[in-house]
Amino acid sequence: MKSPKAAARPPIHMLEEEAEKLSNLAISVEERLPQVSELLLGEIDRAKLHKAGRIDKDVVTMNATVDFVDSATGAERRVQLVYPPEADIAAGRISILTPIGAGLIGLKTGQSILWPDREGRTRMLEIRRVEQAA
């Protein structure tokens, strides 16, 4: 069984090019979305960075499709993690600038993270499957 600390902030991985884009994006929305900006910048700071093509296929990167379980509802969800202009919740595309989007980036299949939602409640998000965009 994983310790609560491990679930709170498990090791994460990001592509170097995405980390730079996401840092700029998070800084640009700091005044409008302070919670998400802070969470996303924190995740980028602690991520192990990889060059393109050198990251495991089961890591959540931008445009990847993710199956995860949200402990708050027990529901299994399938979403694609996208940049804000492509977001469409009805089509299952969630923005990286949402609390859940910021929490999913960099996780691998089998990992869990304790993560705040929009209301500040902590949820456990557990990654079940990751599919990279074609």
Sequence and secondary structure as in RCSB ss.txt:
>XXXX:A:sequence
MKSPKAAARPPIHMLEEEAEKLSNLAISVEERLPQVSELLLGEIDRAKLHKAGRIDKDVVTMNATVDFVDSATGA
ERRVQLVYPPEADIAAGRISILTPIGAGLIGLKTGQSILWPDREGRTRMLEIRRVEQAA
>XXXX:A:secstr
   HHHHHS   EEEHHHHHHHHHHHHHTTTTSHHHHHHHHHHHHHSEEE TT S TTB  TT EEEEEETTTTE
EEEEEEE GGG BGGGTEEETTSHHHHHHTT BTT EEEEE TTS EEEEEEEEEE   
